[in-house]
Every structure is written in structure tokens, then in C-alpha cells.
Amino acid sequence: MSKAGGCRGCGCRVPQRASWSLVAATAALCLVLATSVCTAGAAPMSREEKQKLGNQVLEMFDHAYGNYMEHAYPADELMPLTCRGRVRGQEPSRGDVDDALGKFSLTLIDSLDTLVVLNKTKEFEDAVRKVLRDVNLDNDVVVSVFETNIRVLGGLLGGHSLAIMLKEKGEHMQWYNDELLHMAKQLGYKLLPAFNTTSGLPYPRINLKFGIRKPEARTGTETDTCTACAGTLILEFAALSRFTGATIFEEYARKALDFLWEKRQRSSNLVGVTINIHTGDWVRKDSGVGAGIDSYYEYLLKAYVLLGDDSFLERFNTHYDAIMRYISQPPLLLDVHIHKPMLNARTWMDALLAFFPGLQVLKGDIRPAIETHEMLYQVIKKHNFLPEAFTTDFRVHWAQHPLRPEFAESTYFLYKATGDPYYLEVGKTLIENLNKYARVPCGFAAMKDVRTGSHEDRMDSFFLAEMFKYLYLLFADKEDIIFDIEDYIFTTEAHLLPLWLSTTNRSISKKNTTSEYTELDDSNFDWTCPNTQILFPNDPLYAQSIREPLKNVVDKSCPRGIIRVEESFRSGAKPPLRARDFMATNPEHLEILKKMGVSLIHLKDGRVQLVQHAIQAASSIDAEDGLRFMQEMIELSSQQQKEQQLPPRAVQIISHPFFGRVVLTAGPAQFGLDLSKHKETRGFVASSKPYNGCSELTNPEAVMGKIALIQRGQCMFAEKARNIQNAGAIGGIVIDDNEGSSSDTAPLFQMAGDGKDTDDIKIPMLFLFSKEGSIILDAIREHEQVEVLLSDKARDRDPEMENEDQPSSENDSQNQSAEQMLSLSQTVDLADKESPEHPADSHSEASPSDSEEAAGFAPSEQISGSTENHETTSLDGECTDLDNQVQEQSETEEDSSPNVSWGTKAQPIDSILADWNEDIEAFEMMEKDEL
């Protein structure tokens, strides 16, 4: 609402009960649509085809919603691959992403207003009855404040908004008496304790039953939260206050927004990604419009629309000016440092920024919205879906796609703003891709890897809350919707809140009195609506002229990708060798490398260097495949390097005559029992047969109840772990097959998984280099029984044990449940390499960085790659690592013998005491320095 109470400069005037709408806005809060403006770049779509596509969306929703109700309800979400519900605590933990689950039938609540938008009023009425009958909001479970607000509180408020609308119409919901609103108020009060901080920023998590900081609450110790997590509350909380008259909710949400505004970086007017909720210090000082910040900007503008408070528009305009000055690099949107905004903070973008073109439509800045949207569409056309993250040259950075709706949202807004049928064709492509690649018998499955088309057993609630809503509205005419959607505003979860709330229970001061704006230049703020003749010149090719230069931006930046692979499959030829599939012990793979002009060079330190000579390739096609392979390999080795390394683990020999004096530095595994969180494992050691542990053991009686020794190579680390676990081993030690390797000269690394679910591995696994492994092997030669302790750090030696003449009896310590640990700088053997799997998001709107990035692909400190006369940036890669595993065939066969590593002559114990002391001192120093 303008300062004059109306809208100047565009010939429209907004009454007090404004019918402004995010679904139809072309500019800063004026409903002036250029729906008559169509570009000549796309033929108009007939009403019959639009209806056909709309009906297709309805059928797709029925498929997803019906399978959820049949196979998952009352669980929070559907697992579409296994056709069952996902219940918190009954499925393996996915980390922070599970914080959205609160045992409150999340998908049903998130889908309530979608049912009404899709004209499924009978199903809506049934769904409301189920929510009132079955949903319990008093569960002893820790949930994300952010996710619970946008999905559950927003879902209840959206359902209430449309329930009272239907009741007023007199056909449905005549029995309804604000029951959903009462549940929303109950939930609102359960979330309020999270705001008990000096700053007013909420804790990121809260226990629905016990609140914050109580012993039974199991939360309240966090210090950081993301900007979007704290800044995406005002719409739902203010609506709850306006509906109920309880002003406390809006007050708390406003206080959080005020604090974030005050903590912005004053010279750049940008905010960081993560902030300390107690001190207000920025923890992560990078800034963008994607994960971690996105909906903070969205809610500033939409709060002005819903609440009519000028201060929210002033803040948004200030931030938007900074975004366009520093972050926007058309068509890209790149993160920068808030203190040095001319310096890019990263070279990749995440999928959540796809909402931003839609927000720019609301702002009235159409040109950059068209540019960014077109760039994103080109990425989608290459990969079928928008990867979770992609680089500035449009290569895959994170390959997952959890069926996010943000691109569909922006497509809808751009169509409503321009009337360009091109965007109907974009929507049609989205529908086709969902049906072709994501549809499964029990719903729609998220994409685990957009490059391979592999699925993840996941169908998030936001898929039903947002995707089908936007797609249906994209193809629907006004008469297809049973209510006037322009009377509502969309939340970030696409829940509908009525605009008449702006004039209801307005007990909150309209003007923020805690912040001063005297330093702001009021000329930045446009209080009038942009003229549509400026937004859309008379030239009917306006939008097309903006898109045209971007048509090939992705193809020009990237060598052929998935299209080439698909064509190869159709023609019957084998697809090019991918880095993630490469096995150095596979003669066929080595021959393919040679054909691609790629050479293997063995370095003295055990590493293998890859070098490509394009001129040595068999053909230009093979040379291009070689370049692709090199780019993938480089990306796989460097994609997720950790900024820090976690402390090493310890193998401590505790039997006679060592008694804990010998401590060997060991590397951990990405799977199995996490020794940093669980009790150490103690047991006698025994060599497995076969020594490489790559098949079912032939000596299970020898390793039963013991810690198995296995040699590196020939298969994946996780496969070795499963084989010795099946034989009854209580732990495993993998010994490097590179003779002479030592933790003194080589960096420790973490053994990676195999890309599959490794939750079945319950035993601890540690890695020893050759020198350290030889100490155990030599001890076995001199002493029949050697007992070791596997732990996160060395334990104090037992004085009583030193007085015993005989080694202690075999321990009967039991394994504890496995927890997948965060990744540290790790190496994957050519034969033990990981097939990457990127874990779940912190939450649906927040960054996949931090915890997500930590446990993803296996970076290497053992790989060295180079190309000649080619750029070496990453391309659609996954993760693997190289080491000295490549051997001549005869050497490989010889190394497979269990006796090979035992060939070193046994040395007297006294002669290696000095080495042991050095090992102990080195371990203590490494632990102290947290290497």
C-alpha cells in the first residue's frame, strides 16, 4: 500500500480490502497484468490443451496423495520406493532433514489447501476431519522451528483460511468451527519457547512436548541458526495473531526480523547465511539469495503486502538494491562476502535460488527475472531436473533433486506477469519430466542423481504442498478455480493466507520504532506502480529478445553430457567411461583410458597421476571423452574438501607385553560404529581369509568375536566390512597394501562408503598404513594372541595388566548401533572407491552446506590429475580417489596372497620401541592439533 493509501502512476487504485496477489502481481504490489502481451516466440496454447495439462496435473496429484494416504498415513511422509510411511525413529536417521518430521502427519497437513485449489472439496473435508481426529501436536520429538512453522503452522492456517471460505459459500464445511485455527494456536504456543534468547532470534529446534533446555527436551544448546530460519516467521505468526487476536506471535516474529535487520552489514546492506542467536555475530559471512537466506528476503516483501507496514518494504528495497549491485551477475546469482561484496564466495549456485525470479516479478523487475529463469530452464533441459547445486559453467555440483517446486513457482509468476505462452511450454516440460523420470508405482521419488536417473526413497511434503498447486494454477483459467485466488497471498510453502488480515486485529504498531531509517536514501523506494508499457514495451518480442541470448548458454559452457550418453544407449554403443565407475584393476578400463589418450603415471609416494594427451586419443570423440573423464576425476577429488580434518583414531595394543604402550595412528571410516560417539571396541586380532576380505571368509571360526585384519584393495571398503561382519568379527582393521606407507609421511583419510545404504554395517572399521599395520603383524608373529583397543583416542594403560604374565582373555564387548559419521579429508582406493551419496538437507529451505556437504562425496588427498591443452574444471562428476592400487597384473595376483604382507622379517621388540615411542608422540601431537 502506498503512502497515499492508493497506487499512483499506473492508473489503478487499491481499495482497503485489496485484491493484491502474489499469484498475479507484475510489480511492486499493483495488480496490473500484461496478460494481453504475448510474444511471438511461442504459439498460443489452446484452451483444450491447457485443460488437458491441468487434468494431467490432477491425476499426478491423485497418484501422489492417494499413495500417501494408502501406504503412509498417518506417518509424516511417504517412502515411494518401498511403499511405506516414514516414521521418525523407525527409519535410519537422515540428519537435519528429519527435523521436519514431528509425528504429526506432515504430508496431510501440508496438502490441505492444495486440495481446495485443485477443486477437491470433498477430499479436503475428509482430510480436515482426519487431522482433527488423528493428529497429535504434543509428541516428545525435537523438530525444526523453521520447518514446523512453514509446513505445519502454515498448513493449518492455510486449511483454516479456505475452510472458512468454503463455509461462507454455504456448500461445504458447514460443521467447521475454527478447529484448525485452535490447533494452529496450540502449535504456536509450543513454538514460542524457542524465542527465549537475548536477541529474540529463535533456537533452531524445539521439543514439541518439553520445549527448550529442559533435560528431557534434548535441545536448546544450539548457538547458531540460519538467516532464513529466523527470518521466515512473520507471515504465519502475524496471521495467527490476526486470526486469534493474540498479538504475542506477531510481536515475537517482528522482533526476530528487527534483530536481523540491525545486524546487516552496513556498508553492503547484505546479511550472512548463519548467525549466532545469542551474540548476533555472523558465523557464515557469505551472502546470496539461495539456501540459508532465500525466504528472509521473500518474507520482507510479502510482509509488506499482507501487513501494510512500510518498514518491511523499505528493508526489502535496501536489500534488493544490494543484491542487484553485488550478487546479481546476469543471468547468474552468485554468493559474495558481506564485508567484501565484490569478491565471490563460491563458484556454484544452489537450486533454492530458483524462487528468486518469482520474487522479482512481484518486485516488478521483470528483465532479470526472465534472464535467470531462462538460465535455470536451460540447466533443466540438460539434466531433466535442476540439480541441487551447479557450477557457474553449469556443471553438476550436487546431483540430488528432491522434487523442489521453486522453479515451477517462478514459471507460474512469469506467466501471470507476461502472458507469454512460452512459460506454458516450460510447465509442460516439467510435467513430462516428472512423469517420465520421477514417477514410480507408489508416488513420485526424489532423484538421487540427475545424471544417472537413480531414485531416492523420498517424497517430501512440499512436493504436494507446492508443486501441484503451481502447476495446476499455471494452466487453469479463472473459472477453473472455485474461489478468487487473488484474494490470498502465498507463503514460502505456498500456503494461502487471506489479504483481509491486513485490516484485522491491527494492534501492532504499524511503524517499527526500534529501527531508524534516517541513513536510507528514500529515492531508492518506488512508491508508485511501474507502468506496464515500461515493463512490457509494445514490441511483442520483448520477453523473447531477453531469452534468446541465453538459449545456448548451458551447451556452450559444457561438453556434451547426458544427451550423448542417452544417444549412445539408443544406438547400442557403450556409454563413455565415467570416473565414478573406473577401476584401475580392470584391464578393460585401462584400455579405454589409453584409447582416450589418458596415461597413468606412478609416483614414488604411491600416488597415481593422470595425464591426458588429446593428440594420443584414438579419435576426436575419444579425446572429448577423455577430457570429460579427467574433468570428472578432478571434480571427484576436490569437490568436497573439508576445511578441517577430524582427529585420527587409535589402535592400541593392550596385550602382553605391550600393555597399552603401543598406540598406532589410524584413519576412521565413513560407515560403521563411530568410535567418537560410542564406547571403544576391544578384542583379539585375527587375519581374514581371503586376506583382501572381498568375498565370503573361508575362516569364519578364526575371526568370530575378534577384530579382523584385512588388506586394502580389490573391492570397496564397505564390502570388506560386510564380509567380516557376516563372519562374526566385532571390528575390522584395513592395512594398506602399499609397502612402506606411513602416517608419518602420508595424510590420514577416511574410508568411504560404496554409495549404498551402509547402515547395516555395525562394527567399527579403522585404517592403518603399511608401517603401522606391520607392527601388529610382527606382534602376531612373536605372540600367538594380540589384543587391541579401537578407540577415538588412546586410553591410559592399565598398571594391573602389566603385572599379568598372560594376555587378557578375549573381550566380549558388544557392538553398538552404527552411526554414519561426518566426512573428513578422505581417500578412496581405486578398488575401494565410493559411489557418492549426498545426504539430506538441513531442511527444505536451507543450505545443503555444512552437515550435508560434510558427508557427501569422498574427496582425496591422494589424487593428482592434469590435462594438456584443456581446461580442467569439473564436469558432472562424482567422487573417487586414486592411490597406488594400480599394479601390474602379476603383482596384483601376488599381493592377493594373505602371506605377502607378512614377508618382512620379524624384528626384536626392543629394536622398534623407538619407533613406537615416536608413533605415540606423533599421535598425541596430532590429537592436540586436531589434525
N, C-alpha and C positions, 0 to 999 in steps of 0.2 A: 504494500500500500504506500503510495507516495505521500510526501509530507502534506500535500494539499488534500489528501483523502481521496484523490482520484488518480487518473493516469493521463499525463499530458503528452502531446506530441504525436499521437498515433490515432487520434480520433475515437478512442474507446474510453469508457468511464466504468470504473468498477464499483458496484454498489457495496453496502456494508456486508451483506451476505454474499461475498464474492464467489463467483464460479471459476476462480483461478484453478488451474490444474497442472500438475506436472506432466500429465499424460498428453497435454495438448499445447503446452506453452512453447512459444518460439523465442521469447525474450524475457527480460527481467520482469516477470510477473504480469505480463499482459497477454490476454488470450486473443492475439491477432495471428491467425494462421494463414499461411500462404498455401492453403490446400489446393488452390486452383493452379498453382505453379507446378508444372511437370516438365521435367527435362525430356529432351528428345532422345536421350541416350538409352532409354528403356521403353519398350512398348507398354501402354497401359494394360493392366491386368483386368480381365473381365470379372464381373461380379460372380459369375458361376465358378470361375477358378478360385477366387478368393473364398467363396463358401466351401468349396471342396477342400481347400487347405485348412480352413477353420474347422471343418468336420474331422479332418485328419488329426489336428491338434487335440480335439475332444477325445478321439479314440486312443491317442497316445496317453493322455491323462488317465483315462479309464484303465488302461493297461498298467500304468504305474501305481495309481491309487488302489485299484482293485486288488492287485497282488500284495500291496502293503496290508490292506485290511484282511485279506485271506490268510496270508502266511506270516505276518509280523505283528499285527496289532494284538495286544496293547504295547508292544515294545516300541522303543523310540524310533528306530529306523529299520528299513528292510535291507537284508543282505541278498541281493538279487541273484547271485550265482549259486548260493546254497538254499535259496527259498526259505529263509527263516528270519526271525527278528534279531536285531542286535540289542542285547541287554547289557547294560553296564555291569562289569564284574564277571559276566559269564563268557565273554569273548576275550581273546588276548588284547592287552592294552595297546592302543594306538597313540598314546601320549596325550598331548594337549587337545587334540581334536576330539577326544572323548569327553572333554569338559562340556560339550554341548548337550550331552545326554544326561538326563536327570530322572529317568524312570517316570516320565510324565507324558508318554505317548506323543512325543515331539512332532512326528510327521503329521499326525491327525490335527493337532492344534495349528501347525504351520500351514495347513492346507484349507482351513475353514473358509476364508474369504475367497480363495481360488474357486471353490465350489460355486459360490454365488456369481462370480464374474463369468464362469462358464455355464451359467444358467442351470445349474444342478441344484435347485432349491430343495427338492425332496431329500437328496443326499446330504445337503447342508443341515437340514433339520435333524436328520438321523445322527449326523456327526456331532452336533451340539449336544444332543441327548447323551451320546456316548461319553463325551468329555465331562459332562456334569455327573454322570453316573460312575465313571471308572477312574478318572484322573485324580491322583493324589499329589499335592504340592508340598507335602511335609516329609519328604524322603530324606534319609540320612545319606546324602550324597553331595560331593563337592562339585559345583558347576561353575562355569564361566559366567560372570555377571553380564558381560557384553552379549554373549550368545543367548543367554536366557532372556535378556531384555528384548533383543530384536526378534527372536523367534517365538518365544512363549508369551511374554507380556504383549508384544506386538501382535501375535496371532490371536490372543484373547480379545484385545481391543479391536482388531480388525473384524473378528467374528461378531463382537457386540455391535459395532457400527452398522454392519449390514443386517444383523438380526433386528435391530430397531427400525431400520429402513423397511425391511420386509413386513414387519408388524404394522407399520403405518399404512402400507399398501393394502392391508386387510386380507391377504390371501394365505400367508404362511406365518409361522411363528407367533400365532395369537396367544399361545400359552407362555411365551417368553416374558420374564420379569427381571431382567438385568442380571441373570445368574452368571453369565460370563464376566460381566463387569465386577461382580463380587469376587470371583476367582482372581481377576486381574489385580484387584486391590489387595487381596491376601498375598499374592506373589510380590507386589510392590513393597509391602511392609517387610517381607522376607529379604528383599534385596537391600533395604535401607542400611542395615548394619555395616555393609561394605563401605559406606561413605564416612565411617568413623576414623578419619585421618585429619591431621592438622591442615593439610592442603585442601581438603574437600574432594580430592580425586579418589575414586573408589578402589578398593582392593580388586585385583583381577578375578578372584574366585571367592565363593561363599558356600557354606554348607546350608542347604535348604532347611534342615531341621535345627541345627545348633548355631548357625550364624558364623561369627568370626572370633578367632583367637581363644576359644574355649578348647580344652584338651581334646574333647570329643569331636570338635569341628574339623580338625586335621587341616586347617588352613588359617591364613591370617599372618603368616610370616613373610609373605612376599614384599618386596620393596619396589618393584618396577611394574609398569603397565604400559600398554601401547597407547598412542595418542587417540586412535580411533576407539579403543576400548573405553576410554574415559570421556570421549567427546561425542559418542553416539548414543545419547540417552535422552536428549531434550524432547524429541517428538513423542516418544512413548510416555515418558514421565509427565510431560506437560499435558498430554491428552488425558492421562489418568487423573491428574489434578482437575482438569476442566470437566471431565465426566462426573467426578465424585465430589468435587468441592474441597478435597483435601490438598491444600496448597504445598504441603511438605515435599511432595515428589518433584514438582517443578522447581522448587527452591534448591533442592539438592543438585538437580541436573544443571541448573543455571550456575551454581557455584563452581561446579567442575569446569564448565565452559569458560567462566571468568578466569579461573586459575590458568588454564591452558593459554588463553589469550595474553595474560600478563607475562607468561613465560616464553612467549615467542621471541625469536632472535630479532632484536630491534633494528639492526642495520639491514637485514634481508627480509624481515617480516615472514620468515618461514618457521615451521615447527619441526622438531625431530620425530623420530619413529617411536622411541621409548623414553619414558620419563620416570624419575623416582617419585613415588606417590607421597613421600614424607618431606623431602627437601625441595622438590621441584627442579632438581638438576636433570639435564638431558643425559640419558645413558647412551642412547644411539643418536648421533648428531647428523645423520643423513636424512634427507627430506625428499619426498616425491609425492605422487598422487595415487600410489598403489597401496599394497598391503601395509597395514600398520597405521596409516593416516587417512586413507581414502574417504571414509564416511564422516570423518570430522568436518571436512570441507562441505560435504553434501548436506550435513545437518545444520550448518550455519545458514546456508541459503534457504533450506526448507523450513527452518525455524522461523525465518522472517515471513515466509509465505503463510505458515499456519498460525503464528502468534502475532504478526504485525509489529514486531519490535525492531525499530530502525537499527539498533546497535548490532544485531545479527547481520544485517546487510552490509553495514559498514565494515565489520570484521571480514566478512566473506570477500568483499571487493578489495580490501587491503591484501589479503592472502592471494586472491586471484591475480592481482597485478604482479605479485612476486612470482607466482607460478609461471605466468606467461613471460616474465622477464628472464627467469633463470632455468626453470625446469623444462619448459616447452622448447623443443628443438624440432619443429615440424618436419615430418609427421611423428617424431619420437617424443616421448616424455621420460626424461632421464633424471634419476636421483642426483642430488647435489649435496654438498656440505652446507649446513646452515650458516656457518661462520665464514665460509669461502664459497659463496654460491656460484662462482664462475668455474668451480672445479667439480667435475662429475665424480660421484661417489661410487658408481658401478657402471658396467658396460652391458647390463641386461635389464629387461623390464619384466614385471610380473603381470599375470593375467587379470588381476583385480583392477588395474587401471582402465580396463575396458568400459567401466561405468562412466568415465570422465567425459567422453563426447556427449552423453545424455545430459550430464550436468551443464556442459557448455551450451547445449540447446536451451536449457532453462535460463541460463545467464544471458542468452541472446548472441553468443559468439559462435556463429554458425560455421564460418570458414575453417577454423582449426578443428572443429568437431568433425566435419566431413573428412578432413585430411587424416586425422588419427584413426577414425573409424575405417577408412579405406585401407590404411596400412594394416590394421588388425585383420580385416577381411582377407587380404592377400596372404597373410600368415595362415589363416584358417583354410583357405583354398589349397595351400601346400600340404597341410598336415591333417585336414579334416576337422580338427578342433584347435582351439587356442591352447598351446602348451602352457603349463603353469608358469613358466618363465622362458624368455627367449632373448637372444643377444641382439645387439644393435645392428648386426648384419643378418638378423632373422634366423639364426640357428637355434636349435633347441637347447635350452639351459637346464630346465626341469621338465621332464617329459610327461608328467601326470596331467590329467584333466578330469576334475571331479564334477563334470557336468555343470560348470558355473554359468549363471544366467546373465552376467553383466553385459556381454556383447549383444545379446538379444534385447536387453533393456535399451541400450543406446540405439540399436537399429529401430526400435519402436518409436523412440523420441524423434529421431531424424526423419522418419517417415511422416509423423504427425506434423513436423515443422515444415517440411518441404513438399509433401505430397508426391514425392518422386517415386514412381513405381520400381525404380532400381532397388529400393530397400525392401520391397515385397519379394523380389527375386532373392535377395540376401536371406530373408526369413525362410523362403522355400528351401534354400540350400541347407540351412540349419536343421530343418525338419528332416530332409533326406539323410543328412549325415547321422542324426540321432537314430533314425530307424535302421540305417544300414550298418552302423558301426557300434552303437551303444545298446541297442535293443537286445534283450535276452528273454527267455521264456517267462521269467518271474519279475520282469520290470525293465529298468534301464540301468546298466552297470557303468560306473566311472571307468575312465580309461587309465590304465596303469602306465601305458607308454603310447603316445600318439603316433610314434614311428612304426611300432610293430602291431598296433591294434589290440594289444593284450588288455584284459579287463582287471578291475579290482572289485572285490565283493563289497560294494558300497553304493548306496543311493541316498545321498543326503536329503534332508527335509527341504532345503532351499530349492531343490530341483522342482518339487511340486508347488512350493510357495511362489516361485518367481518365473521359472522358465515357461511353463504352460500359460501363465497369466499374460506375460508379454507377447508370446507368440499368438495367442488367441486374439488379443486386442489388436495386434498388428493387422490381422486380416478381417476383423469384424467391422461392420458398419454400425452406425449408432443404433439402428433398430434391432441389432443382434444382441444388445446388452439390455438387461431388464431394468437398469437404473442409469442415471446420468453420472458417468464416472468422472466427469469434470467437476463434480462437487466434492471430490476427495483428493487427498494428497497421498503419494506413495512413500512409505518408509523405505529404509535401505533393504529391508526384507520383502518389499513390495506389498506390505500390509496397508490397508486403506483406512485413513482417518478423515473424518468429515471436516471441511473447511469452516463450518459454522462454529467450531470450537474456538475460533479466534475472538468471538464475541461472548463467550460463555465463561462465567466464573473468573473474570479477569481481576483477581485480587493481587496478582503480582505486579509490581511496578513495571510499567512498560519500558522505561528508560533505565538502563543499567547505571547505577550510581557508584559502583565500585571501581569503574574504569574510566579513565579520562581519554578523550579522543582529540585533545587540542593539538596534538602533534600531527594529526592526519590532515591531508590536503583534501578538502571537501570536493575539489574539482574532479577527484578520482571517481566520485559516485554519480552515477547517472540515475536521476530521479524520474526520468521520463522513459516511455517505451520506445525502443528503436522502431523506426518506420520500416514496414515490410518492403518498401521499394528500395531501401538501403540493404536490408537483409537479403532480399531476392531481387536483383535487378530484372528489368524486363526481358533480358536475354534468357530464353528458356534453357540454354545450355549451361547455366550458371553452375549448378552443382556438378554436372559432368565435367566442366572445364577444370574444376578443382580436383576431381578424382583422376582425371586422365593421366597426369604426370606420374601418378602413383601406381598405375596398373601393373607395372613390371618391377616395382621396387624390390620385391622379395626375390624374384627369379634372378634379377641382375646381381643380387648380393650373395647368392648362394649357388654352388654347383648343384647339378641335378640331384634330387633326393628320392623321396618315397615314390614319386611318379615313375622314375626309372626302375625302381625295384618292382613295382606292380606290373610294368610293361614286361619286365624280364620273366616274371611268373607266368604271365599270359602267353608269352612266346615259347615257354617251355625251357628257357635257359636258366641257369642258376644265377641267383642274385649276387651282387658283389660281396666279397668277404667283409664282414663288419668287425670292427675292433673288439667288440664285446664277445664275439664268437671265436676269436683267434686262439689257437693252442699251439705253442711252439714245438710240442712233441708230435704234432700231426704233420706227416710228410706232405699231405695234400695242401695244407695251409702254407707250408714253406714254399711249395711250388707256385702257389698263387701269388705269394709275395714277390717271388722272382719275376713272375710274369708282369706284375705291376711296377717293376723297377725298384722295389724296396729291398734293401740289403740289411742283414743283421751283423752287427759288429760286437764281439765280446770284449768287454773292458776288463782290465785287471782287477777292479774292485768287485767283479761279479755281476755288474750290470750289463744289460744288453742295449746297445744303441741302434735305433732305426734310422736309416738314411734312404731317401728316395732320390733316384736319378731318373727323371722323366724320360731322358733320351734312351735309357736302357729298357723301357717298357716295351711290351710286345706290340702295342698299338696305342693310338691316342685315347681310345676308350679305356684301355687298361691303365694308361698314365693318369687319367682322371680318377679312376677307381683307386689308384694308389694314393693320390692326393687326398681323396676323401678318407681313406683308411688312416693316413698319417694325421689328418686333422682330428679324426675321432680319437685316435690314440692319445694325442696331446691333450685333448679336452678331458679324456677319461682320467688322465694322470694329474691334472691340475684343477679340475672343476671345483672340487670341494676341499681344498687345502684348509686345514684348521689353523686359526691364528695362534693357538696354543696347543701344546701336547699335554696329555694327562700323564700323571706319574706312572712309571713302569710297575709291573707286578714282580713278585718274588717267588723263586723256587728255593726252599731252604731244606738242606739235608739235615735231618734231625736224628738219624740212627747212629749207632756206634760205628766208628769212633769220632763222628763229626759233631754230634750233639748240638746242632744248630749254628755251628761256627761258619758253615759254608752257605753263602747266600748268592744265588745266581739271578742276574737281571733278566727278566722275561717280558715279552710283549703279550698283551691281552688279546681276546677275541671279541668280535662284534656280536657274538651269539653265546648261548650257554650261560651258566651261572656267573653273575657279576660279583667278583670277589671283593669289590669296593663297597658292596652293599650287604653282603652276606658273610657268614662265618667261613673261615678258611677250610680247605679240604686237606685231609691228612691221610696218607696211605703209602703202601709199599709200591715200588715201580716194577713194571714187567714189560718186556718188549712184545709188540704185537707181531703176528704172522698172518699175512704178509706185512713186512716192515713198513710199507708205504700206507697201509691201512685203507687201501682203496677198494677193497672187496670184503666180503664176509670173512671174519677171522677164523683161521683154522685151529687156533689155540685159545678158545674162549675160557677154558678152565684156568689158563695161566694168568689171564687179566681180570678174571672175575673178582670184584671187590678191591681191585688195585688201580693204580694210576698208570695208564698205558703209555708207552713210548712209541712214537710213530715218526716216520721220516717224511720230510716235506717232498712234495712232487707227485705227479701222475694224476691227481684228482683234486677236487676242491676241498678246502679245509673243513667245510660243514659235512661233506661226505665222510671224511675220516672220523669226525666226531660221532656221527650217527653209527658208524660201524663198530667203533669201540664201545659206545654206549649200549648197543644191542648185545654186545658180548659180556656186558655186566661191569665194565670199567666204571670207576667213580670219578675219573678225571682223565685228562689227556695232556701230554707234553709233545708238541711237534718240534723236532730237531731239524735244523737247516741242513740241507744236503750239499751246501756249498762249503767245501772243506776249507777251514781256516777263517771263516767268517766269525765276527765277534761283535758284541755290543760296544766294545771299546772303539771300534772304527766305523761301524755301520749304524745308522739311526734306527731306533726301535720303531716298530709299526704294529698296527692292529690287524689280526687275521680277519678277513672279510667273509661275509656270508655268500651264499650262492644265488641270491636274488629270489629265493623261495622263502616261505614262512619257516623260520628257524626256531619257533617257539617249542618245537618238540625236543630240542637239544637242552637237556637239563644239567649236564655235567660241566664243570669249568674246563677251559682249554687255555693253555699258555704256549708261547713260542720261545724257543731257545736257539740262539745262533750256534754254529758248529762248535766253537770253543767251549761255550758253557755246557752244551749238550755232551761233549766229550768227557767232562768232569763226572757227570752222572754215569756214563757208560764205563769209564775207567773204575769208578767206585763199585759198579756191579761186578767187574772182573775180579776185584780183590775181595769183595764181600758178597756173599750169596744174597743177602737181603739188604736193600737200601730203602729207607723210609724218608719221604719228603713231605714238606708242608707247602701247599699252594695258597698264597695269600696276596693281599694288596700291598703289604709291606712286611718286612722281616719282623718276626716275633722274638722276644727275649728268650735266650736259650735257658733250658731247664737245668739247674745245678744238680738236681737229684738224678737226672737222666745220665749225667756224666759219670756217676758213681756205679752205674749198672754195667755189668760185663757183657750182657747180651742186648741186642737191639730190641726195641719195644715190639710188642705184638702188633699184628695188623690192626689198623684202626677200623672202627665200624661206623665212622661218621657218615651220615646220610646226606645225600644231595638235597638242596633246597630248590624251590621253583626258580626257573630261569627268568632273567630279565635282560632284555636286549639293551646293551649299553651304548652310550653315545660314541660316535666315531671320533678317533683321533687320527693324527697323521699315520696313514697305514699303507701297506704294500700288499698287492695281491699277486701271488705267483702266477706265472703264465699257466700253470696247470692247476693252480688253486685260486683262480681269479673269481671275482664276484660278478654275478649278474645283478646290476644295481636295482635297488628298490628304494624309492624316495618315500619316507614315512609321512604321516598325516600332518595337516596344517595345525598351526597353533589354534586357529579357529578359522571359520569360513571367510572372515573378512580380514584376517590378519596375516602377517607375513609368514611365508614358509621358511624364513631365515632362522637364525638361532638354532632351536632344537631340531627343526626339520632339516636344516642344512647339515647339521652335525652328524646325522646318522644316515646320510644318503649314500652317494657313490663313493667308491673306495679310491681316494687319491693315493698317489705314490711318491715316495722319495727315492725310488729305485729305477725310475724310468728316464731315459734320455732319448729324445727324438729330434730329428732335424730333417728338413727338406731343402732341396736346392731349386732355386728359381721359382719358388711357390710361396704364397702366404701360408702361414701355419696356424691360423686361428682355428678354433674348434668348430666342428660341424656335426650337429645331430649326434653327439657322442654319448656313450655310456662309459662306465668306468672299469678299467682294468689296469694292471700294473705288470711291469717286466722285471725280471731279475735273471739270474744266471741259470735258469732252468733249462735253457736250450742247450742240448748236448749232442754230440754225435750219437748215432743210433746205438753203436756198440757200447758207448759209455753209459747211455741210458739203461741198457739192459743190465750192465754190470752194477749200476747204482741201485737197481731194484732189489738186489740181494740184501737180505737182512744183515749180512755179515760185513758189508762194505764199510759202514761207519765204525766198525769195531776193529778195523785194521791197524789203528795206531797202537804202538807198543805201550803197555801199561807202565806208568811211571810211579816210583815210590811216592807215598803220600807227602813225605817231607819236602820232596822236590817241587811240589806245586802249592805248598802252603802260601808262599809269597804271592802267587797268582790269585789265590783265594782271598787273601787279605786285600789285594788291590781291587778285586771284584766287590768285596764288602764296602770298602771305602768309596768306590765309584758309585755303588748303589745308593749309599747314604747321601752322597753329594747330589746325585740325580734326583733323589726324593726331595731333598731340601730345596733344590732349584726348580722342582716340579717340571722336569723335562719329561 
